[in-house]
Structures are given as C-alpha cells and as structure tokens.
Amino acid sequence: MTVTRIERGPAPAKLTLSVNETELTLEIEPRVSLLDALREHLDLTGTKKGCNQGACGACTVWVDGRRVLSCLTLAVACEGRTVTTIEGLHDHPMQDAFLACDALQCGYCTPGQIMSAVKLLEEGHAGDDTEIAEWMSGNICRCAAYPHIRQAIKEVRDGARH
C-alpha cells in the first residue's frame, strides 16, 4: 500500500491512524508523540508514560508488528501503518501468565512488559533466563519483578498457558 505523505507545518492537522484494527481520525500537531496521541487524544491509557525518554519501555507498543517506544515515535510517522496497544491484545496467554506468576507488583510497567514479552517469543529470543533478560532489557520494572516476568514468559513459551 502506498501512502501519500502530506506536508505538515506546526499547526494541528488531520491524521488517520489504524489502532487496534480501528481507523481513527484526530487533529493534532505534527510534533505529538504516538504515546501522547494514544493517551491524550484517543483515550487509550493502557500504554504508560514512564520516563518519556525511551529508557524504560513502559510505552512499548507495536507498529506494523514490531516493538517500538511510543514516546520516541511521532504519531504522524504511523499514518498508514498498523498500531497495536495493550488494549488490542485480547485474551493472550501472556496476560494470564503475568497474573498467574505474579509478574507485576505496582503494575505500571506491565503493559509494556507484556507487549515486549509477546514479541520476544515471536522473535525466538526466549531460550533461557539470560536470553530473556537480554531481550527484555529495554523494559524496566522498578518493583524488581524480573524473576516472575521471566517465569511468565517461560510458561507461555513452554505451552503451560493457552
């Protein structure tokens, strides 16, 4: 599919995003991050604003099936692409595994952790604890639930959660 890029200046402009399999049109300035567009303009608050500098991973979403930090991604760069947030992840075994393994404490980082964990498995980077820790290193949990997060990932990897 070819997307025609429209020249935009600093004034708000119409933008159509495909989010969680729904086409949504909003009017925003071109410098608005995908994170702020999701949370403040589309009321999709599952994606969290942690550091707002790309260091914590709380804002992880998928764009065209790849993990991205939505705080560092401009919303206008996602026009014509598919965006998936935690709200678009329905009844995934990873969600059940996080609950069963107590892989959350305060829960703030959990949406980004889950979005990364699902992709980590799809990418084939869940061989052992060291590999899981390496490929999840972009997602910080200040409550230190890392052993439980790794356990949840392994349970889904091993088919213990369906």
C-alpha positions as CSV (number, residue, x, y, z in Angstrom):
1,M,0.0,0.0,0.0
2,T,1.4,3.4,-1.0
3,V,0.8,6.2,1.5
4,T,0.9,9.8,0.3
5,R,2.8,11.9,2.7
6,I,1.3,15.3,3.3
7,E,3.5,18.3,4.1
8,R,2.6,19.5,7.6
9,G,3.6,22.5,9.5
10,P,3.3,23.4,13.2
11,A,-0.5,23.8,13.1
12,P,-2.8,20.9,14.0
13,A,-3.7,18.7,11.1
14,K,-5.9,15.7,10.4
15,L,-4.3,12.4,10.9
16,T,-5.7,8.9,10.4
17,L,-4.2,6.1,12.5
18,S,-5.1,2.4,12.4
19,V,-5.1,1.5,16.1
20,N,-6.1,-1.9,17.3
21,E,-7.8,-2.7,14.0
22,T,-9.8,0.5,14.0
23,E,-9.3,3.6,11.8
24,L,-9.2,6.7,13.9
25,T,-9.0,10.3,12.8
26,L,-7.7,13.0,15.0
27,E,-6.4,16.5,14.7
28,I,-3.0,17.0,16.3
29,E,0.2,19.0,15.8
30,P,2.8,17.0,13.8
31,R,5.2,17.0,16.8
32,V,2.9,15.0,19.0
33,S,4.3,11.6,20.0
34,L,2.5,8.4,19.4
35,L,2.3,8.0,23.1
36,D,0.6,11.3,23.7
37,A,-1.8,10.7,20.7
38,L,-2.8,7.4,22.2
39,R,-3.3,8.6,25.8
40,E,-4.4,12.2,25.4
41,H,-6.3,12.2,22.1
42,L,-7.6,8.7,21.8
43,D,-8.1,7.9,25.5
44,L,-6.1,4.6,25.2
45,T,-4.4,4.9,28.6
46,G,-3.1,1.3,28.8
47,T,0.2,2.4,27.3
48,K,2.1,4.2,30.1
49,K,4.3,7.2,30.1
50,G,7.3,6.3,32.2
51,C,10.5,8.3,31.6
52,N,9.3,9.9,28.3
53,Q,12.9,9.5,27.1
54,G,12.9,5.9,25.6
55,A,14.8,4.4,28.6
56,C,12.1,2.4,30.5
57,G,9.9,0.6,27.9
58,A,6.6,1.4,29.7
59,C,5.3,2.9,26.5
60,T,6.1,-0.1,24.3
61,V,3.5,-0.7,21.5
62,W,3.7,-2.5,18.2
63,V,3.9,-0.7,14.9
64,D,3.5,-3.0,11.9
65,G,4.1,-5.9,14.3
66,R,7.4,-4.6,15.7
67,R,8.1,-3.3,19.2
68,V,8.5,0.5,19.3
69,L,8.8,3.1,22.1
70,S,5.8,5.2,21.5
71,C,7.3,8.2,23.5
72,L,10.0,8.4,20.8
73,T,7.8,7.9,17.8
74,L,5.9,10.7,16.2
75,A,2.2,9.9,15.6
76,V,2.4,11.3,12.0
77,A,5.1,8.7,11.3
78,C,2.5,6.0,12.0
79,E,-0.1,7.1,9.4
80,G,-0.7,4.2,7.0
81,R,0.8,1.7,9.5
82,T,-0.8,-0.6,12.0
83,V,-0.5,0.3,15.6
84,T,-1.3,-2.2,18.4
85,T,-1.6,-1.3,22.0
86,I,-2.2,-3.4,25.1
87,E,-5.9,-2.7,24.6
88,G,-5.7,-4.5,21.3
89,L,-4.2,-7.6,22.8
90,H,-7.2,-9.8,23.6
91,D,-7.1,-12.9,25.8
92,H,-3.4,-13.5,25.1
93,P,-1.8,-16.3,27.2
94,M,0.9,-13.8,28.3
95,Q,-1.7,-11.8,30.1
96,D,-2.8,-14.8,32.0
97,A,0.8,-15.9,32.7
98,F,1.7,-12.5,34.2
99,L,-1.3,-12.8,36.6
100,A,-0.6,-16.4,37.5
101,C,3.1,-15.8,38.0
102,D,2.6,-12.6,40.0
103,A,4.8,-10.9,37.3
104,L,3.6,-7.5,38.4
105,Q,3.6,-5.5,41.6
106,C,2.6,-1.9,41.1
107,G,1.6,-2.8,37.6
108,Y,2.8,0.4,35.9
109,C,5.3,-1.3,33.6
110,T,3.1,-4.3,33.0
111,P,1.5,-3.2,29.6
112,G,4.9,-2.5,28.1
113,Q,6.4,-5.7,29.6
114,I,3.6,-7.8,28.1
115,M,3.9,-6.2,24.7
116,S,7.6,-6.8,24.7
117,A,7.3,-10.4,26.1
118,V,4.8,-11.4,23.3
119,K,7.2,-10.2,20.6
120,L,10.2,-11.7,22.4
121,L,8.6,-15.1,22.0
122,E,7.6,-14.5,18.4
123,E,11.2,-13.4,17.6
124,G,12.5,-16.6,19.2
125,H,14.6,-14.9,21.9
126,A,13.4,-17.0,24.9
127,G,15.9,-19.8,25.1
128,D,16.9,-19.3,28.7
129,D,16.8,-16.7,31.5
130,T,19.9,-14.9,30.2
131,E,18.5,-14.5,26.7
132,I,15.1,-13.5,28.1
133,A,16.7,-10.9,30.4
134,E,18.8,-9.5,27.5
135,W,15.9,-9.2,25.1
136,M,13.7,-7.7,27.8
137,S,16.4,-5.3,29.0
138,G,14.6,-2.3,27.3
139,N,11.7,-2.8,29.8
140,I,12.5,-1.6,33.3
141,C,10.5,-2.8,36.4
142,R,11.2,-0.6,39.3
143,C,9.5,-3.2,41.7
144,A,12.0,-5.8,40.5
145,A,9.5,-8.5,39.5
146,Y,12.1,-9.7,36.9
147,P,12.1,-13.4,38.1
148,H,8.3,-13.5,37.9
149,I,8.3,-11.8,34.5
150,R,10.8,-14.4,33.2
151,Q,8.7,-17.2,34.6
152,A,5.6,-15.9,32.9
153,I,7.5,-15.8,29.6
154,K,8.8,-19.3,30.0
155,E,5.3,-20.6,30.9
156,V,3.9,-19.2,27.6
157,R,6.9,-20.4,25.7
158,D,6.5,-24.0,27.1
159,G,2.8,-24.0,26.5
160,A,1.8,-24.0,30.1
161,R,-0.6,-21.1,29.4
162,H,-3.0,-21.3,26.4
